[in-house]
Amino acid sequence: MKALLATIFTLMILTKTISQDHFVSYIDFNNMGQFAWQIEPIDDDFLLSVQTTCFDSEESCGGLLIFNKNGDFIQDLLFERFSGNFNSVLLSKDSILLIGEFSMGFSSEYSVFKSDKSISNIFIQKEISNQNEEYFNYVALASSIINNKILFTGASTYKDINEQISTLYELDSSLNLIKYLEFDFVNDGYTGAVELQTKNNEIFIYFIYKEFSSLKDSIKILKLDTSFNQTFEWSREVQDNAIPRGCVSYNNDMIITIPDDAFEETRNIWSIDPTGQTNWIYEWPNKQGRTNILRIKEAKNHDLLVMGQILNPDILDDKRYVAFVMRLNSIGEQIWIRYFKIEDQDTRLRNYVSDLVELENGDLQLTGQSRRIVYDPEFGDFRPDQDIFWARIGGDGCINGDCSEVYLISNTNDLQPAIADIFIHPNPIVDGQLNIDVKDHSVHSAMIYDLNGQLIIHQKLEYGSTSVSLEGNNSIYLIRIVDDEGRLVHSEKVVKL
C-alpha cells in the first residue's frame, strides 16, 4: 500500500507539468470559500454554477463562472446574496438559463435569468411566484427543458413554517409563466421536489416529504405528462432527515438513491421499473462509513456514473470525507470506483464530486468541493480553505494510464516559478540531517510529507540556512516550500538512505 500511495503522491503533485490530459487539482478562484454545483460544456470551455464570496465584500454570491479546460478563469456572472442549487443551470441553442433566489431562501419569489453564452449580457430577468402573498421563503430546487419549455421546481412556505410545499413551474422561452402545479403531501410538514428529469415527453419528479409530528420521512416518484397529468406514482418510507440526492431516468426505469434502513446516512442505489417493481439494488459493501450521493448520470454507453463523498471507506482509514466517482453497468454491478483524497491531513476536511460531464473522447471532467488547509501569514497559523474541486480522468477511471484506487488532490494552479535561491541538500540524505538554504526574504516555511501524504514536519525557514532533522524511515519524502502569502514556491523530492 505504501508503494502504491507513493506513486500516486508523486504523480498528483506533478501531474500538470507532466501532461495536460488528465489531472486532479482544485481552483482557488477568489481566495474565498467556494462551492461548485453543476458543470456544463460550452464550446471549448466549461460553465460552472457556484456559491462563492463576492470580490469586493464578505457577502455570499451565487451565479456562473466560465473556465477553460485547464481551470483558468475566463468570465463570471455573480449576484450578491443569490443562491442556486444542484440543477439550476439550463443550456439552450444560443443562451444560458440560471434559476435561483435572492436572500438565500428568504425571498418572496424565484429569479430566472437568461443570458448569452458568454454570460456577459443578460437578455431577460424575471421574478416568478405563486402570486399569493401567503407564500414566502422560496427556494429553487431543480430544472429541466421539455419541448422548448422551461420546467423548474421549488419549495415555499404557506401561511406559517408548519406547511412547506413544492411547486412545478412551466415557462416559455421569454420566461413567461405558462402554468404551475402545487404538491402538498402532508398538512403539517415539508414537501421538496429534489430532482427533476424529462425524457420522451414525460416528466419525472423525485420528492422527499416529512411530517413534522413523525420520526419518519417518505420519498416519492411521480411521472407526469406534458399537461401535468399524473401517470405514475411510487413511494417508500425512510429514516428521519434522510434527504436523498441522485435520480436519473434510465430507459423507462428510474435510478434513484434510497437511504439504507439500518444505516440511514448511507444511500444505496435502486432501479425502479415503470410498474414500481425493483429491478436491482446496489448496496455499499462498507456499512461503517457514510455515503452521500450527490448526483447520478447516464454515460454514453448507458453505464451509470455515480458521484459524491464517502466517510472512511475501507481503503482510507482516516475518518474524513473523501470525494468519489463510481461507474456501474446497466444492472448495477460496479465496474470501478475512484477516491480523491486531499493531501493535507486534517479530520475536518470534506471533499466531494458534485457533477461531471462526459467529453467526446470518453474522458470525465469533474467538479465539486475541495476543503484544504492553507497557511495564513496574517494569523500566523493554518486555516481551512474551501476551493473548487477540478479534475479530468479517463472513462476507465484512470489518469494517464495510472488506475490506482486513490488519487491525491493537489494544487498546481498556484505553483509559482521555483525561486532560484532555494537549495535543498544533501540529497540523498545519509545522516538524517537536511539543510534548506534560502536567499529570498519572502520564503516562509517548509512542509515535509511522507509516502502516505502525511505531513510530518512543518519548519519555519530563516533567511540563510535552516537545518532540519529528518528522523523517519529510509524512504522518499516530498518537501513543499511556501512564501509569506501561503503560496507554493518550490517542490522537491528527497531520498533518505
N, C-alpha and C positions, 0 to 999 in steps of 0.2 A: 504493500500500500504506500509506503514512504517513497519508493522509487516512482510509483505512478504519479503521486502528487508532485514530486519534484519536476517531472516532465511537464505537468500541467502548469505549475507555478512559473517556470521559466518561459513557457510558450505564451502565457497570458500577459506577462509583463511586457514582452517584446513584440506581441503579435502584429501591431500596426506597422512596425518598422520592417517586419519580415514580409508581410503580404497585406494587400488591401482587400482581399477576397472575403475572408472570414475574420471575425474579431468578437471579443466580449469586453465591453467598456461601459462608461457612463458619460453623460453630457452634463457639465456644470454650466447651465445656461446663463444664470444671472447671479451666481454666488448666494442664492437664497434657496429655501426649501421649495421643491417642485415635484409634481407627480404627472405622469403621462398616462392617459386613459385609453386612447384609441389612436391607431395608426392607419393611414390610408396612403397608397401610392398616388402621386400626382405628377404626371410627366416623368422626369427622371429623378424627382425628389420625393420627399415624404412629408405628409401633413400629420401633425400631432394635435390632439385635443389635450389640454393641460390645465392643471391648477398650479399656480406659482405665486411669487411675490412681485408686486409692481416694482419697476425700476426705481422710481423716484419716491417711494414711500414704503412703509411696512404693511400696507394693506394687501389683502389677498386679491389676486387677479385670476381670471379664467379666460380661456379662449383658445386660439390656434397658433401654432408655430410651424414654420417650414424649415426642414433641414435637408441637406444633401445626403447622399448615401454614406458618407464618412462621418456624419454627425456635425457638420459645420452649419451654424445658424445662418438663415437667409432672411426671413421675414416673420413678423409677429402681428397678430390681431388680438389684443388683450383688452379686457374690460375690468375695471375695478369692481370688486365685490360680486363678480359673476361666477356662477357655478354651473358646470355641465354634468355629464355622467359618462358611464362606460360606453354608451351608444348614443352620443349626442351629435355626431357629425354625419352628414349625408353628402354624397357627390352626385351631381347630375352632369349633363354633357358639357356645359360651359360654366358651371357655378358650384359653389360650396354652400351648404346649409349648416348652421350651428344653432342648436336648440338648448336652452337652459333657463336660468332665472337669476335675477339680481338679489342682493342681500342674503345670499346663502340660504335660500329656502324660506325667508320671511317675506317673500314677495306676494303681491296680490294678483299676479299674472305670470305667464311664461313669456320669454323673449325669444323670438326667432329671427335670425339674421341670414341674409342671402348675399354673398359676395362673389367677386370674380375669383378665378383660380389662383391669382397671385395674392389673394387676401388683402390687397391694398385698396380696394374700392368696394364699399357696401352698397348694393343695389337697393335692397329693401330691408326694413326693420319693422316688425310687427309685434304687438303685445296681444297674447291670446289668453282668454279666461272663460269661465263658465257663465259670465255675465250675471253673476249673482253675488251680492255683497256679503252673503252669509258664508261664502267660501274664502279661505285665506291660507297662508303658509304653503304656497305652490312649490313643488319640487319636480323637475323634469326627470324622467326615468329611462326611456328608450325610444328609438325612432327607426323608421324604415320607409321605403318607397314602393308603391304598387300602382301600376297603370298611370304613371306620371303624377300620381297623387302622393302627398307627403303625409305620413302617419307618425304620430308620436303619442306616448303615454306619459301621464304624470299623476302625482298624488297631491291632494289638497285636503285641508281640514274643513269640516262642515259644522257650523254653529259653535262647537266647542272642541276641545282637544280629545274628547272621548269618541269621536267618529271621524276617521280619515278614510277617504275614498280614492279610487283610481278612475281616470277618465281616458278614453281613447279619442284622439282628435284626427280629423282629416282636413288637410289644407290643399288649395290649388297651387299652381306654380307661382302665383303672385302673393302667396302666403295668406290668402283669404280663407276664413273658416267656412268649410262646407257643412260638416256635421260632427257631432261628438256623441259618445256613449259612456254613461257612468256605470261603474261596477262597485257594488257595496255588498259584500258577502256577510258582513257582521254589523249589527246595530251598535255595538259598543266595542269598537276595536279599530283595527287598521287593515286596509287593503292596498297592496302595492303591486303594480304590473312591472316586474323587474326585468323582463325580457320581451322583445317583440321581434317576430320574424315574419316575412312574407314570401310566399312561394306558390306558383301555379294558381294565382288568383285566390289564394287562401291566406288568412291572417292567423298566426299562432301567437298567443299571449301566455306567458308564464307568470303566475301570481304567487305571492305569499300573503296570507291573511291571518290575523291574530285577534282573538277575542280577549280583551284585557282581563276579564274575570277568570280566564282559563290559564293553565300552565302549559298548554299545548298550542302549537301553530299548525296551520294547514297550508298545503301547496296545491295549486290547481292549474291545469292546462285547458284553455279554451281555443276552439277553432271558430273563425267567423268567415263568412263570405264577404265580398266587397261592398255589400249593402249593410254590413254589420249584423247580419242574422247569424245566430249561433248554430253551428253544425256538429260540434263535438265537445264533450266535457270529460275531464278525468281529474281526480283529486286524491290526496293522501294526507293523513295526519303525521306530523313530525314533531321533533323536540322543540321546546320553547326557545325563542330567539335564534333559530337556525335559519337565517336568511340565505336562500340558495342563490348561486350565480352560475351561469353557463347553461345555454339552451340553444339547440340548433335543429332546424327542420332537415330531415335526412330521408330522401326519397319520400315516402308517405309517412314515415315514422317521426318521432320526436326523441332527440337525445337530450337528456336533462341531468342535472345533478340533484341528488337527494341526500340529506344528512343521514348518517348511519344511526340506526335506532339505539345502539348501545354506545356508540362513540359519536355524539351529536356534533362534535366540532370537526368531523371528517366527512367530506362529501363523496359519496360513491356516484357512479355514472350508470344511468339506466337508459335502456332503449324501449320506448313505448310504441306499440303499433296503433293503427287507426281505430281499432276496436277497444283500446285501453289495456290490452294484454302486454305483458312484459316479454320482450324478445331475449334480452340478456342483461346482466348486471356486472359491471366491473367494480370489484371490491378491493380496496387498497390492502396490500399484504401486511403493512405495518400499522398496527392498531394503537401504538403508544404515542404517536405524534398527532399532529393536526394538519389536515389537508384542506386548503382553501382554494377552490377552483374559481377563477375569475372569468374565464371565457372558454368556449369550445367552438372550433371552426372545422368545416369540411375541407379537406385537401382536394387538389385537382384530380387525384387518383381515387377519391372517395374514402381515403383514410380519415380519421378524426384526430385533430390536433388540440390537445388539452393543455391549459397553462394556468399558473397561479403561484402559490407559495406553499411550502411544506415545513412544518416544525419538526426538526430532529428525525429525518428518515434514517433508516438503518445505516446508510453509508456515511452519515455525518453525525457524530455523537457530540455536538457542541451546544445543543438545546437552544437553537435560534432559528428563525425563519430563513429559508433559502428559496430562491426563485427556481421554477422548474418548467420544462416543456416535455410533454409526453405524446407519443404517436401510437394510436390504436388502429387496428384494422376494422373492417366493417362489421365484425361480430364481437368486438370488444376485447380482443386479445392485444396485449401490449407488445409493440414492436421495439420501441426503445424509450428511455427516459433520460433526460439530462438535467443536472442540477447546476446552479450558478451561485457560487459562494464568494462573498466579499472577502478580500484578503485580510482586512483588519479583524482582530479578534475581540469581539465585544458582544455580550449576550443581548444587548438592546437592538442590535442590527436586524432590520427586517427588509427582505428583498422579494420582489415578485415580478412576474411577467404578466402584464395586463392585456396585451394584444400582440398579434403578429400578422404579417402578410406573406403570402407565398409568391415569390418572384417568378419571372418567366423561366429561369433556368432551374427552378425547383428549390432554390435556397429559401430560407426563412429569415425575415427581418423582424426582430423582436423589440418590444419596448415595455417599459414598466417603471418601477422604482428601485433605486439602489441607495440604501442608507448606510453611509460610511462614517468613519471617524477621521477628522482632519485636525491639524494643529492650528490653533488660533493665536497668533502672536499678541493680539490685543489683550487677551485674557491670560496669556502665558500657560495655556493648557489645551488639551484636546477636547473637541466637541463633536456631536453628531451632525452630519450634513446630508440632506436628502436631495438626490440628484435623479436625473432621468436614466434609467437602465437602457442600454443601446447595444444591440448585438446582431450579428449575422452568422447563421450556422447553415450547414448543408441540410438538404431534405432528409438525410440519413442521421441527422443529429451530430455530425462530425464537423470538426474545424480543421480545414486544410489537411484532411487525412487522419487527424487525431480523433479517435472515437472514445475518449475517456468518459466516465460517468459524471465526473465533477469538473467544472471549469471555474477558474478563479476570475472574478471581476476586477479589473484594474483600469486606471485612467491613464491613457497615453495622450489624451487631448490636451492636458495641461502640462505635459512634459516639455520643459524649457530646454533650449540647447545646453548641452553639458558645459559647465564652467571649466575653462582650461586649467585654472589654478586649483583644481582638486586632484590630489594624488593619494591613492589608497595602496599601502604596501605594508609588509611583503605579501605577495600573492603568487604561490600558495603560502599559507601561514604554517610555520613549523613549531613555534613555541607558545602558541595561544595569544600572542600579543599582536595587535593590529594597529597601525598608525594611519591617521587620516590627516593629510596636510592640506590646509585651506589658506588661500591668499585672496579672499574676497570677503568683505565685511558683511555682505548680505546673506551669507550662508548661516543657517541657524542650527540644525541638528541632523543626526543620522539615526535611521531605524534599521535594525538588522533582523531578518526573518530567517527561520529555519525551513526545512524542506516541506513542512506541513503548512507553511504560510503563517506560522505563529510568530508574533512579534516577541523577541527575546531580549532585545536591548534597545533602549531609547537614550541616545547620548547627545547632550548639548555640545556643540563644537565651538571652539575658540579660534580666533584668527591665529594662524601658525600651525602647530601640530598638536593633535589630540591622540592620546594612546587609549586603546580600548582592549579590555581583557575578554577574549572570546573563549569561554570555558566549556562550550558544548562539545558534542561528539565530533569526531573527524567526519566531515561531510562538506556539502556545498551550502553556502549562505548567500542571501541577497541583501545588499546594502542599498537603501534608498535615502538620499540626502535632500532636504527641503530648505528653502530660503526663509527669510523672516516674514514672508507673507503666506507661508504654508505650501508653496508651490514646489513640485518635484523638479530638481535641477540636475540631479545626477543619479544614475542607477548602475550598479556593477555587481557581478558575481565574484565571490572569493571562495577559495578552496582551503579547508583546514586539513592538514595531514597529521 
